[in-house]
Amino acid sequence: MLSYIFFTIAIIFMAVMETLDDHWEVSIFKHWGWSSHFWNKSESWDNKYYHMIVNPKNKLQILYNYLWESVLTPFTCGWHLTKAFMQVSFILAVITYTGFKWMDVVIYPVIHFITFELFYSRIFKWK
């Protein structure tokens, strides 16, 4: 049961990612006044490179750049932050999964379809 909950949360984060990517202009996130510099994927992609040192001169500067390109990427924009939360939710769904049941072959795709469509097509769009 807990696995279904974490899976559903992961799909909600996936719907947030797709909304940020495809429908920022008509999303509830823009309507709520969320910063487009952080949440609008078409603007926020350059945040990843904003902190980087252009011509690193030593190993510490190279490490600094590497961290911004990898480990710290989720903190550079809303899309990557949401992706990190989605991945953690999927991992928690796998960890809490208890025993395979043939019904899961049907249940998980149904959860995915209903949750994603509900949030992506309805809840996250401002009309």
The first five atom37 places (N, CA, C, CB, O) and aatype in JSON, in Angstrom:
{
  "aatype": [12, 10, 15, 18, 9, 13, 13, 16, 9, 0, 9, 9, 13, 12, 0, 19, 12, 6, 16, 10, 3, 3, 8, 17, 6, 19, 15, 9, 13, 11, 8, 17, 7, 17, 15, 15, 8, 13, 17, 2, 11, 15, 6, 15, 17, 3, 2, 11, 18, 18, 8, 12, 9, 19, 2, 14, 11, 2, 11, 10, 5, 9, 10, 18, 2, 18, 10, 17, 6, 15, 19, 10, 16, 14, 13, 16, 4, 7, 17, 8, 10, 16, 11, 0, 13, 12, 5, 19, 15, 13, 9, 10, 0, 19, 9, 16, 18, 16, 7, 13, 11, 17, 12, 3, 19, 19, 9, 18, 14, 19, 9, 8, 13, 9, 16, 13, 6, 10, 13, 18, 15, 1, 9, 13, 11, 17, 11],
  "atom_mask": [
    [1, 1, 1, 1, 1],
    [1, 1, 1, 1, 1],
    [1, 1, 1, 1, 1],
    [1, 1, 1, 1, 1],
    [1, 1, 1, 1, 1],
    [1, 1, 1, 1, 1],
    [1, 1, 1, 1, 1],
    [1, 1, 1, 1, 1],
    [1, 1, 1, 1, 1],
    [1, 1, 1, 1, 1],
    [1, 1, 1, 1, 1],
    [1, 1, 1, 1, 1],
    [1, 1, 1, 1, 1],
    [1, 1, 1, 1, 1],
    [1, 1, 1, 1, 1],
    [1, 1, 1, 1, 1],
    [1, 1, 1, 1, 1],
    [1, 1, 1, 1, 1],
    [1, 1, 1, 1, 1],
    [1, 1, 1, 1, 1],
    [1, 1, 1, 1, 1],
    [1, 1, 1, 1, 1],
    [1, 1, 1, 1, 1],
    [1, 1, 1, 1, 1],
    [1, 1, 1, 1, 1],
    [1, 1, 1, 1, 1],
    [1, 1, 1, 1, 1],
    [1, 1, 1, 1, 1],
    [1, 1, 1, 1, 1],
    [1, 1, 1, 1, 1],
    [1, 1, 1, 1, 1],
    [1, 1, 1, 1, 1],
    [1, 1, 1, 0, 1],
    [1, 1, 1, 1, 1],
    [1, 1, 1, 1, 1],
    [1, 1, 1, 1, 1],
    [1, 1, 1, 1, 1],
    [1, 1, 1, 1, 1],
    [1, 1, 1, 1, 1],
    [1, 1, 1, 1, 1],
    [1, 1, 1, 1, 1],
    [1, 1, 1, 1, 1],
    [1, 1, 1, 1, 1],
    [1, 1, 1, 1, 1],
    [1, 1, 1, 1, 1],
    [1, 1, 1, 1, 1],
    [1, 1, 1, 1, 1],
    [1, 1, 1, 1, 1],
    [1, 1, 1, 1, 1],
    [1, 1, 1, 1, 1],
    [1, 1, 1, 1, 1],
    [1, 1, 1, 1, 1],
    [1, 1, 1, 1, 1],
    [1, 1, 1, 1, 1],
    [1, 1, 1, 1, 1],
    [1, 1, 1, 1, 1],
    [1, 1, 1, 1, 1],
    [1, 1, 1, 1, 1],
    [1, 1, 1, 1, 1],
    [1, 1, 1, 1, 1],
    [1, 1, 1, 1, 1],
    [1, 1, 1, 1, 1],
    [1, 1, 1, 1, 1],
    [1, 1, 1, 1, 1],
    [1, 1, 1, 1, 1],
    [1, 1, 1, 1, 1],
    [1, 1, 1, 1, 1],
    [1, 1, 1, 1, 1],
    [1, 1, 1, 1, 1],
    [1, 1, 1, 1, 1],
    [1, 1, 1, 1, 1],
    [1, 1, 1, 1, 1],
    [1, 1, 1, 1, 1],
    [1, 1, 1, 1, 1],
    [1, 1, 1, 1, 1],
    [1, 1, 1, 1, 1],
    [1, 1, 1, 1, 1],
    [1, 1, 1, 0, 1],
    [1, 1, 1, 1, 1],
    [1, 1, 1, 1, 1],
    [1, 1, 1, 1, 1],
    [1, 1, 1, 1, 1],
    [1, 1, 1, 1, 1],
    [1, 1, 1, 1, 1],
    [1, 1, 1, 1, 1],
    [1, 1, 1, 1, 1],
    [1, 1, 1, 1, 1],
    [1, 1, 1, 1, 1],
    [1, 1, 1, 1, 1],
    [1, 1, 1, 1, 1],
    [1, 1, 1, 1, 1],
    [1, 1, 1, 1, 1],
    [1, 1, 1, 1, 1],
    [1, 1, 1, 1, 1],
    [1, 1, 1, 1, 1],
    [1, 1, 1, 1, 1],
    [1, 1, 1, 1, 1],
    [1, 1, 1, 1, 1],
    [1, 1, 1, 0, 1],
    [1, 1, 1, 1, 1],
    [1, 1, 1, 1, 1],
    [1, 1, 1, 1, 1],
    [1, 1, 1, 1, 1],
    [1, 1, 1, 1, 1],
    [1, 1, 1, 1, 1],
    [1, 1, 1, 1, 1],
    [1, 1, 1, 1, 1],
    [1, 1, 1, 1, 1],
    [1, 1, 1, 1, 1],
    [1, 1, 1, 1, 1],
    [1, 1, 1, 1, 1],
    [1, 1, 1, 1, 1],
    [1, 1, 1, 1, 1],
    [1, 1, 1, 1, 1],
    [1, 1, 1, 1, 1],
    [1, 1, 1, 1, 1],
    [1, 1, 1, 1, 1],
    [1, 1, 1, 1, 1],
    [1, 1, 1, 1, 1],
    [1, 1, 1, 1, 1],
    [1, 1, 1, 1, 1],
    [1, 1, 1, 1, 1],
    [1, 1, 1, 1, 1],
    [1, 1, 1, 1, 1],
    [1, 1, 1, 1, 1],
    [1, 1, 1, 1, 1],
    [1, 1, 1, 1, 1]
  ],
  "atom_positions": [
    [[0.82, -1.2, 0.0], [0.0, 0.0, 0.0], [0.85, 1.26, 0.0], [-0.92, 0.0, 1.2], [0.58, 2.21, -0.74]],
    [[1.88, 1.27, 0.82], [2.77, 2.43, 0.89], [3.46, 2.66, -0.46], [3.83, 2.24, 2.0], [3.7, 3.8, -0.86]],
    [[3.76, 1.58, -1.13], [4.38, 1.68, -2.45], [3.48, 2.42, -3.44], [4.71, 0.29, -2.98], [3.96, 3.22, -4.23]],
    [[2.17, 2.15, -3.38], [1.23, 2.85, -4.26], [1.23, 4.35, -3.97], [-0.19, 2.28, -4.08], [1.14, 5.16, -4.9]],
    [[1.33, 4.71, -2.72], [1.33, 6.13, -2.34], [2.58, 6.83, -2.88], [1.26, 6.28, -0.8], [2.48, 7.91, -3.47]],
    [[3.75, 6.22, -2.67], [4.99, 6.83, -3.18], [4.99, 6.88, -4.71], [6.21, 6.04, -2.69], [5.49, 7.84, -5.29]],
    [[4.44, 5.86, -5.35], [4.35, 5.85, -6.81], [3.46, 6.98, -7.29], [3.81, 4.49, -7.3], [3.79, 7.67, -8.26]],
    [[2.33, 7.18, -6.62], [1.41, 8.27, -6.98], [2.08, 9.63, -6.81], [0.13, 8.2, -6.13], [1.93, 10.51, -7.65]],
    [[2.81, 9.8, -5.72], [3.53, 11.06, -5.49], [4.56, 11.29, -6.6], [4.23, 11.05, -4.11], [4.72, 12.42, -7.07]],
    [[5.25, 10.24, -7.01], [6.23, 10.36, -8.09], [5.55, 10.81, -9.38], [6.97, 9.01, -8.32], [6.1, 11.63, -10.12]],
    [[4.39, 10.28, -9.67], [3.67, 10.66, -10.89], [3.19, 12.11, -10.8], [2.46, 9.71, -11.12], [3.16, 12.81, -11.82]],
    [[2.81, 12.56, -9.62], [2.44, 13.98, -9.46], [3.64, 14.87, -9.76], [1.91, 14.25, -8.02], [3.51, 15.88, -10.45]],
    [[4.82, 14.49, -9.24], [6.02, 15.26, -9.56], [6.32, 15.22, -11.06], [7.23, 14.72, -8.77], [6.78, 16.21, -11.63]],
    [[6.05, 14.09, -11.71], [6.24, 14.01, -13.16], [5.31, 14.97, -13.87], [6.0, 12.57, -13.65], [5.7, 15.61, -14.85]],
    [[4.08, 15.08, -13.41], [3.12, 16.01, -14.0], [3.58, 17.46, -13.8], [1.72, 15.81, -13.4], [3.4, 18.29, -14.69]],
    [[4.16, 17.76, -12.65], [4.72, 19.1, -12.41], [5.82, 19.37, -13.42], [5.25, 19.23, -10.96], [5.86, 20.45, -14.02]],
    [[6.73, 18.41, -13.61], [7.83, 18.58, -14.57], [7.31, 18.87, -15.97], [8.71, 17.33, -14.6], [7.79, 19.8, -16.63]],
    [[6.35, 18.09, -16.41], [5.81, 18.29, -17.76], [5.07, 19.62, -17.88], [4.88, 17.14, -18.13], [5.11, 20.26, -18.93]],
    [[4.4, 20.03, -16.82], [3.71, 21.32, -16.84], [4.72, 22.46, -16.93], [2.83, 21.49, -15.59], [4.52, 23.4, -17.7]],
    [[5.79, 22.37, -16.15], [6.83, 23.4, -16.21], [7.47, 23.45, -17.59], [7.9, 23.15, -15.14], [7.83, 24.52, -18.08]],
    [[7.61, 22.3, -18.2], [8.26, 22.21, -19.51], [7.35, 22.66, -20.65], [8.72, 20.78, -19.75], [7.78, 23.38, -21.55]],
    [[6.09, 22.24, -20.61], [5.2, 22.45, -21.76], [4.18, 23.57, -21.61], [4.48, 21.19, -22.03], [3.79, 24.18, -22.61]],
    [[3.73, 23.85, -20.39], [2.59, 24.75, -20.22], [2.8, 25.8, -19.14], [1.37, 23.95, -19.9], [1.86, 26.12, -18.41]],
    [[3.99, 26.35, -19.02], [4.25, 27.33, -17.97], [3.28, 28.51, -18.07], [5.7, 27.84, -18.07], [2.76, 28.97, -17.06]],
    [[3.03, 28.98, -19.26], [2.22, 30.18, -19.47], [0.78, 30.03, -18.98], [2.21, 30.55, -20.93], [0.16, 31.01, -18.58]],
    [[0.25, 28.82, -18.99], [-1.13, 28.6, -18.57], [-1.21, 27.76, -17.29], [-1.93, 27.93, -19.69], [-2.25, 27.2, -16.97]],
    [[-0.1, 27.68, -16.58], [-0.07, 26.83, -15.38], [-0.5, 27.59, -14.14], [1.33, 26.27, -15.18], [-0.45, 28.82, -14.09]],
    [[-0.93, 26.83, -13.12], [-1.28, 27.44, -11.85], [-0.04, 28.01, -11.17], [-1.96, 26.42, -10.93], [-0.14, 28.92, -10.35]],
    [[1.13, 27.48, -11.52], [2.36, 27.95, -10.89], [2.66, 29.4, -11.28], [3.54, 27.04, -11.28], [3.06, 30.2, -10.44]],
    [[2.46, 29.72, -12.54], [2.64, 31.11, -12.98], [1.56, 32.0, -12.34], [2.58, 31.21, -14.52], [1.85, 33.11, -11.89]],
    [[0.33, 31.5, -12.32], [-0.78, 32.27, -11.74], [-0.54, 32.55, -10.25], [-2.11, 31.52, -11.93], [-0.91, 33.62, -9.76]],
    [[0.05, 31.61, -9.54], [0.33, 31.79, -8.12], [1.5, 32.72, -7.87], [0.61, 30.45, -7.47], [1.78, 33.07, -6.72]],
    [[2.2, 33.13, -8.94], [3.3, 34.08, -8.79], [4.66, 33.45, -8.52], [0.0, 0.0, 0.0], [5.57, 34.12, -8.03]],
    [[4.79, 32.17, -8.82], [6.1, 31.53, -8.63], [7.11, 32.16, -9.58], [6.01, 29.99, -8.86], [6.76, 32.52, -10.7]],
    [[8.34, 32.29, -9.14], [9.39, 32.93, -9.92], [9.64, 32.2, -11.24], [10.68, 33.0, -9.11], [10.02, 31.03, -11.25]],
    [[9.43, 32.9, -12.34], [9.66, 32.25, -13.64], [11.15, 32.01, -13.87], [9.09, 33.12, -14.78], [11.52, 31.11, -14.63]],
    [[12.01, 32.78, -13.21], [13.45, 32.56, -13.37], [13.89, 31.22, -12.77], [14.24, 33.7, -12.7], [14.89, 30.65, -13.2]],
    [[13.13, 30.72, -11.8], [13.45, 29.42, -11.2], [12.55, 28.31, -11.73], [13.33, 29.5, -9.68], [13.02, 27.19, -11.91]],
    [[11.27, 28.59, -11.99], [10.31, 27.54, -12.32], [10.04, 27.39, -13.81], [9.03, 27.81, -11.61], [9.7, 26.29, -14.25]],
    [[10.17, 28.44, -14.61], [9.92, 28.33, -16.04], [11.14, 27.72, -16.71], [9.58, 29.72, -16.65], [12.21, 28.33, -16.74]],
    [[10.98, 26.53, -17.25], [12.13, 25.8, -17.79], [12.82, 26.55, -18.93], [11.7, 24.43, -18.27], [14.03, 26.45, -19.1]],
    [[12.06, 27.3, -19.72], [12.68, 28.02, -20.82], [13.57, 29.17, -20.35], [11.61, 28.55, -21.75], [14.42, 29.65, -21.1]],
    [[13.39, 29.62, -19.11], [14.26, 30.66, -18.53], [15.29, 30.08, -17.57], [13.42, 31.7, -17.82], [16.42, 30.57, -17.49]],
    [[14.9, 29.05, -16.84], [15.73, 28.59, -15.71], [16.89, 27.7, -16.11], [14.88, 27.86, -14.74], [17.75, 27.4, -15.28]],
    [[16.93, 27.26, -17.37], [18.01, 26.34, -17.77], [19.39, 26.97, -17.57], [17.84, 25.93, -19.22], [20.36, 26.25, -17.32]],
    [[19.5, 28.3, -17.69], [20.81, 28.93, -17.55], [21.25, 29.09, -16.1], [20.78, 30.29, -18.22], [22.4, 29.45, -15.85]],
    [[20.36, 28.83, -15.13], [20.76, 28.89, -13.72], [21.86, 27.88, -13.41], [19.56, 28.65, -12.81], [22.7, 28.11, -12.55]],
    [[21.83, 26.77, -14.13], [22.83, 25.72, -13.91], [24.23, 26.24, -14.2], [22.52, 24.49, -14.78], [25.2, 25.82, -13.57]],
    [[24.33, 27.14, -15.16], [25.64, 27.64, -15.59], [26.0, 28.99, -14.98], [25.68, 27.76, -17.09], [27.13, 29.46, -15.12]],
    [[25.05, 29.61, -14.3], [25.26, 30.94, -13.73], [26.41, 30.95, -12.72], [23.99, 31.43, -13.06], [27.21, 31.89, -12.71]],
    [[26.5, 29.93, -11.9], [27.49, 29.89, -10.83], [28.85, 29.38, -11.29], [26.99, 29.02, -9.71], [29.82, 29.45, -10.53]],
    [[28.93, 28.88, -12.49], [30.16, 28.22, -12.92], [31.27, 29.22, -13.24], [29.89, 27.36, -14.13], [31.02, 30.35, -13.68]],
    [[32.49, 28.78, -13.01], [33.67, 29.58, -13.32], [34.04, 29.3, -14.77], [34.87, 29.24, -12.33], [34.2, 28.14, -15.16]],
    [[34.18, 30.35, -15.56], [34.36, 30.2, -17.0], [35.66, 29.48, -17.35], [34.34, 31.56, -17.67], [35.63, 28.5, -18.1]],
    [[36.76, 29.92, -16.84], [38.05, 29.27, -17.11], [38.68, 28.81, -15.8], [39.02, 30.24, -17.86], [39.49, 29.52, -15.21]],
    [[38.29, 27.62, -15.35], [38.83, 27.17, -14.06], [40.35, 27.03, -14.13], [38.2, 25.83, -13.66], [40.9, 26.47, -15.08]],
    [[41.02, 27.55, -13.11], [42.48, 27.58, -13.12], [43.1, 26.52, -12.2], [42.96, 28.95, -12.71], [44.28, 26.2, -12.33]],
    [[42.31, 25.99, -11.26], [42.88, 24.99, -10.37], [41.86, 23.89, -10.12], [43.34, 25.62, -9.04], [40.71, 23.97, -10.56]],
    [[42.29, 22.87, -9.4], [41.42, 21.71, -9.16], [40.19, 22.05, -8.33], [42.2, 20.62, -8.48], [39.14, 21.45, -8.52]],
    [[40.32, 23.0, -7.44], [39.18, 23.4, -6.63], [38.1, 24.05, -7.49], [39.62, 24.37, -5.52], [36.91, 23.79, -7.29]],
    [[38.5, 24.87, -8.44], [37.53, 25.5, -9.34], [36.9, 24.46, -10.27], [38.21, 26.61, -10.16], [35.72, 24.55, -10.59]],
    [[37.68, 23.49, -10.7], [37.15, 22.41, -11.54], [36.13, 21.59, -10.74], [38.3, 21.49, -12.06], [35.08, 21.23, -11.26]],
    [[36.45, 21.31, -9.48], [35.52, 20.59, -8.61], [34.23, 21.4, -8.4], [36.19, 20.28, -7.25], [33.13, 20.86, -8.43]],
    [[34.39, 22.69, -8.19], [33.25, 23.59, -8.01], [32.32, 23.5, -9.23], [33.73, 25.05, -7.8], [31.1, 23.37, -9.08]],
    [[32.89, 23.57, -10.42], [32.09, 23.47, -11.64], [31.41, 22.11, -11.74], [32.97, 23.71, -12.87], [30.24, 22.01, -12.1]],
    [[32.16, 21.07, -11.42], [31.61, 19.72, -11.49], [30.41, 19.58, -10.56], [32.69, 18.68, -11.13], [29.4, 18.98, -10.93]],
    [[30.51, 20.12, -9.36], [29.4, 20.03, -8.4], [28.16, 20.72, -8.92], [29.81, 20.63, -7.06], [27.05, 20.21, -8.76]],
    [[28.32, 21.9, -9.56], [27.16, 22.6, -10.1], [26.56, 21.86, -11.29], [27.54, 24.02, -10.51], [25.36, 21.97, -11.55]],
    [[27.39, 21.12, -12.03], [26.89, 20.37, -13.18], [26.25, 19.05, -12.78], [28.01, 20.13, -14.16], [25.57, 18.43, -13.6]],
    [[26.47, 18.59, -11.56], [25.98, 17.26, -11.19], [25.2, 17.27, -9.88], [27.15, 16.3, -11.07], [23.96, 17.29, -9.9]],
    [[25.88, 17.27, -8.76], [25.24, 17.11, -7.46], [24.32, 18.26, -7.11], [26.3, 16.96, -6.4], [23.24, 18.04, -6.55]],
    [[24.7, 19.48, -7.43], [23.9, 20.65, -7.06], [22.86, 21.06, -8.1], [24.82, 21.81, -6.8], [22.11, 22.01, -7.88]],
    [[22.8, 20.35, -9.21], [21.86, 20.68, -10.28], [20.41, 20.77, -9.8], [21.95, 19.65, -11.36], [19.7, 21.67, -10.24]],
    [[19.94, 19.88, -8.91], [18.54, 20.01, -8.48], [18.2, 21.35, -7.82], [18.22, 18.91, -7.52], [17.03, 21.71, -7.73]],
    [[19.2, 22.07, -7.37], [18.94, 23.35, -6.69], [19.05, 24.55, -7.63], [19.9, 23.53, -5.53], [18.97, 25.7, -7.19]],
    [[19.24, 24.28, -8.92], [19.4, 25.37, -9.87], [18.1, 25.79, -10.53], [20.4, 24.99, -10.93], [17.97, 26.93, -10.98]],
    [[17.13, 24.89, -10.6], [15.85, 25.24, -11.23], [14.75, 24.3, -10.74], [15.96, 25.19, -12.77], [15.02, 23.21, -10.24]],
    [[13.53, 24.75, -10.9], [12.39, 23.99, -10.43], [12.22, 22.65, -11.11], [0.0, 0.0, 0.0], [11.82, 21.68, -10.48]],
    [[12.52, 22.6, -12.41], [12.37, 21.35, -13.15], [13.29, 20.27, -12.58], [12.65, 21.57, -14.64], [12.86, 19.15, -12.35]],
    [[14.56, 20.62, -12.36], [15.5, 19.64, -11.81], [15.18, 19.29, -10.36], [16.93, 20.17, -11.91], [15.37, 18.14, -9.94]],
    [[14.71, 20.25, -9.58], [14.32, 19.98, -8.2], [13.15, 18.99, -8.17], [13.95, 21.29, -7.47], [13.15, 18.04, -7.39]],
    [[12.16, 19.24, -9.02], [11.01, 18.34, -9.1], [11.43, 16.95, -9.58], [9.94, 18.92, -10.03], [10.92, 15.94, -9.11]],
    [[12.37, 16.91, -10.52], [12.87, 15.62, -11.0], [13.54, 14.84, -9.87], [13.85, 15.82, -12.16], [13.37, 13.63, -9.76]],
    [[14.31, 15.53, -9.04], [14.96, 14.86, -7.91], [13.92, 14.3, -6.94], [15.9, 15.85, -7.17], [14.07, 13.18, -6.46]],
    [[12.88, 15.07, -6.65], [11.81, 14.58, -5.78], [11.09, 13.38, -6.4], [10.8, 15.71, -5.48], [10.72, 12.44, -5.7]],
    [[10.9, 13.43, -7.72], [10.26, 12.31, -8.41], [11.11, 11.05, -8.28], [10.03, 12.65, -9.89], [10.59, 9.97, -8.0]],
    [[12.41, 11.18, -8.48], [13.3, 10.02, -8.38], [13.33, 9.45, -6.97], [14.7, 10.4, -8.82], [13.32, 8.23, -6.79]],
    [[13.36, 10.31, -5.96], [13.31, 9.84, -4.57], [12.0, 9.1, -4.31], [13.48, 11.03, -3.58], [11.99, 8.07, -3.65]],
    [[10.9, 9.63, -4.83], [9.6, 8.97, -4.64], [9.56, 7.6, -5.31], [8.48, 9.85, -5.19], [9.02, 6.65, -4.74]],
    [[10.13, 7.5, -6.51], [10.2, 6.19, -7.18], [11.05, 5.21, -6.37], [10.77, 6.34, -8.6], [10.68, 4.04, -6.22]],
    [[12.17, 5.68, -5.86], [13.03, 4.81, -5.05], [12.29, 4.33, -3.8], [14.33, 5.55, -4.65], [12.37, 3.16, -3.45]],
    [[11.58, 5.24, -3.15], [10.8, 4.86, -1.96], [9.69, 3.87, -2.33], [10.2, 6.1, -1.29], [9.37, 2.98, -1.55]],
    [[9.1, 4.04, -3.5], [8.06, 3.09, -3.96], [8.66, 1.69, -4.14], [7.42, 3.58, -5.29], [8.03, 0.7, -3.78]],
    [[9.85, 1.63, -4.68], [10.51, 0.33, -4.88], [10.89, -0.29, -3.54], [11.78, 0.49, -5.77], [10.68, -1.48, -3.31]],
    [[11.44, 0.53, -2.65], [11.87, 0.02, -1.34], [10.68, -0.51, -0.53], [12.59, 1.14, -0.56], [10.8, -1.52, 0.16]],
    [[9.54, 0.16, -0.61], [8.38, -0.24, 0.19], [7.48, -1.26, -0.51], [7.57, 0.98, 0.55], [6.48, -1.69, 0.06]],
    [[7.84, -1.64, -1.72], [7.05, -2.63, -2.46], [7.16, -3.99, -1.77], [7.52, -2.73, -3.94], [8.25, -4.45, -1.45]],
    [[6.01, -4.63, -1.55], [6.02, -5.92, -0.86], [5.4, -6.99, -1.74], [5.27, -5.83, 0.49], [4.18, -7.05, -1.92]],
    [[6.24, -7.82, -2.28], [5.77, -8.99, -3.02], [5.01, -8.69, -4.28], [0.0, 0.0, 0.0], [4.1, -7.86, -4.3]],
    [[5.38, -9.37, -5.34], [4.74, -9.19, -6.64], [3.36, -9.85, -6.65], [5.62, -9.77, -7.76], [3.19, -10.99, -6.22]],
    [[2.4, -9.1, -7.16], [1.06, -9.63, -7.39], [0.72, -9.33, -8.85], [-0.01, -9.01, -6.38], [1.03, -8.24, -9.35]],
    [[0.09, -10.26, -9.53], [-0.22, -10.04, -10.94], [-1.13, -8.83, -11.14], [-0.88, -11.28, -11.52], [-1.11, -8.21, -12.2]],
    [[-1.9, -8.5, -10.13], [-2.77, -7.33, -10.23], [-1.96, -6.04, -10.37], [-3.68, -7.24, -9.0], [-2.44, -5.06, -10.94]],
    [[-0.74, -6.04, -9.85], [0.11, -4.85, -9.95], [0.41, -4.49, -11.4], [1.42, -5.07, -9.19], [0.65, -3.33, -11.71]],
    [[0.39, -5.49, -12.28], [0.63, -5.24, -13.7], [-0.47, -4.32, -14.26], [0.67, -6.57, -14.5], [-0.24, -3.59, -15.22]],
    [[-1.63, -4.36, -13.66], [-2.74, -3.5, -14.06], [-2.8, -2.25, -13.19], [-4.07, -4.27, -13.98], [-3.01, -1.15, -13.7]],
    [[-2.62, -2.41, -11.89], [-2.81, -1.31, -10.95], [-1.83, -0.16, -11.2], [-2.66, -1.81, -9.52], [-2.25, 0.99, -11.26]],
    [[-0.54, -0.44, -11.34], [0.45, 0.63, -11.51], [0.23, 1.46, -12.78], [1.85, 0.05, -11.52], [0.29, 2.69, -12.71]],
    [[-0.02, 0.83, -13.93], [-0.31, 1.67, -15.11], [-1.59, 2.5, -14.97], [-0.43, 0.79, -16.33], [-1.66, 3.63, -15.46]],
    [[-2.6, 1.95, -14.29], [-3.83, 2.7, -14.08], [-3.57, 3.9, -13.16], [-4.93, 1.79, -13.48], [-4.04, 5.0, -13.43]],
    [[-2.83, 3.67, -12.08], [-2.46, 4.78, -11.19], [-1.7, 5.84, -11.97], [-1.59, 4.26, -10.0], [-1.97, 7.04, -11.84]],
    [[-0.75, 5.39, -12.8], [0.05, 6.32, -13.59], [-0.84, 7.15, -14.51], [1.11, 5.56, -14.41], [-0.76, 8.38, -14.52]],
    [[-1.68, 6.49, -15.28], [-2.5, 7.19, -16.26], [-3.47, 8.17, -15.6], [-3.27, 6.18, -17.1], [-3.54, 9.33, -15.99]],
    [[-4.2, 7.7, -14.61], [-5.22, 8.55, -13.97], [-4.57, 9.73, -13.25], [-6.06, 7.74, -12.98], [-5.01, 10.87, -13.41]],
    [[-3.53, 9.46, -12.47], [-2.87, 10.53, -11.72], [-2.25, 11.56, -12.65], [-1.79, 9.96, -10.8], [-2.43, 12.76, -12.46]],
    [[-1.51, 11.1, -13.65], [-0.84, 12.04, -14.55], [-1.85, 12.89, -15.3], [0.05, 11.28, -15.54], [-1.72, 14.11, -15.34]],
    [[-2.86, 12.26, -15.88], [-3.85, 13.02, -16.64], [-4.62, 14.0, -15.76], [-4.83, 12.07, -17.32], [-4.9, 15.13, -16.18]],
    [[-4.96, 13.58, -14.56], [-5.7, 14.45, -13.65], [-4.89, 15.7, -13.31], [-6.06, 13.7, -12.37], [-5.41, 16.81, -13.37]],
    [[-3.62, 15.52, -12.96], [-2.81, 16.66, -12.56], [-2.31, 17.47, -13.75], [-1.63, 16.19, -11.73], [-2.38, 18.7, -13.73]],
    [[-1.82, 16.81, -14.78], [-1.25, 17.51, -15.93], [-2.33, 18.24, -16.74], [-0.49, 16.53, -16.84], [-2.15, 19.39, -17.13]],
    [[-3.43, 17.56, -16.99], [-4.45, 18.13, -17.87], [-5.48, 18.99, -17.16], [-5.16, 17.04, -18.59], [-6.13, 19.83, -17.79]],
    [[-5.64, 18.79, -15.85], [-6.7, 19.49, -15.14], [-6.18, 20.4, -14.03], [-7.67, 18.49, -14.56], [-6.36, 21.61, -14.08]],
    [[-5.55, 19.82, -13.03], [-5.23, 20.56, -11.8], [-4.15, 21.6, -12.02], [-4.78, 19.6, -10.71], [-4.27, 22.71, -11.49]],
    [[-3.12, 21.29, -12.78], [-1.99, 22.22, -12.93], [-2.19, 23.26, -14.03], [-0.76, 21.44, -13.22], [-1.3, 24.09, -14.25]],
    [[-3.32, 23.24, -14.72], [-3.6, 24.26, -15.75], [-4.57, 25.28, -15.19], [-4.18, 23.6, -17.04], [-5.6, 24.94, -14.61]],
    [[-4.22, 26.55, -15.37], [-5.09, 27.64, -14.93], [-6.02, 27.98, -16.09], [-4.26, 28.89, -14.48], [-5.58, 28.24, -17.2]],
    [[-7.3, 27.98, -15.81], [-8.25, 28.28, -16.88], [-9.06, 29.48, -16.58], [-9.16, 27.12, -17.14], [-9.91, 29.87, -17.38]]
  ]
}
